[in-house]
Amino acid sequence: MHYDPNMNYGYYTPYRNLKSETLTIIKPFVNYGLSEAKFTSVSHAMIEIAAMAYLIGKGYDPQIAYKTVESWEINEKF
């Protein structure tokens, strides 16, 4: 196999501004968790946000991650 330096061979390629991108994506979910904690519990809200962040990290679209985790709840419980 010929090595092409322009190809991504599965090695991590950092984003130009990983910090900014990460904080921009998670901020709405953190805000959601803070408001959710007022109506449920802090533990419940943190589990929700952690599950959403995990799915986003696995490549799910943020809105799909949100809808997926919300669909797991029955009467505000997992």
N, C-alpha and C positions, 0 to 999 in steps of 0.2 A: 504494500500500500504506500502510495506517495504521500509524504507529509506536506500539507498546505498550511502555511502559517496564518492564513486568513480564516481558516476553519475553526470552529469551536469544537474541541474534542472532548467535551464534557467537563472541562475545567471551569472553575468559578470565574466569571467575568464580572467585575464590580460595575455597578451603575455609576454614572457620572456623579450623582449626589445621592447616595444611598440613604443618608440620614434624612434628608428632606423628603424623599419619596416615601420612606417608611412612615415618618410622622404624619405626612399628608394622608396616607391611606388609613392609618389607625385612629386618627383624631376623632372622626365621626363615631367610631365604634366605642371609644373611650367615653365620649360624651353621652352616648346612648346608655352605656353601662352605669354611669353616674346617675342618670335620671331613672333607670330601671331599678337601681338599688333603693330608691325612695319608696317604691311600691312592693318590692319583694324583699330580698336580703342582699347584703353585700356579697356573701358567698355565692348566691345564685347568679347575681350579675357578673361576677368574676368568671364563673364557669362558662356563662354564655359568651362573654368576650373572648375568653381563652379558646373556646371551641371555634368561634368565628375566625380568630387569628390563625389557628391551626389550619383550618380549611383554606384560608387565603394563602398561607405558606405552602400548601399542597398544590396551589395553582388555580383554585376556584376564584371566580369573579367575586369581588366583595359583596355585591348584592345577592348573589346566589348563596354565598356563605351565610349571610344574614337570614335569608329565607329558609335555608336548610335547618339551621339551628333553631329558629323559631318554630319550625314544623315539628321538632322533637318534643316540644312542650305540651303538656296537658295540665290545665289548671295551674299554670306557672311552676310546674315541676317537670323534671326530666324523667 
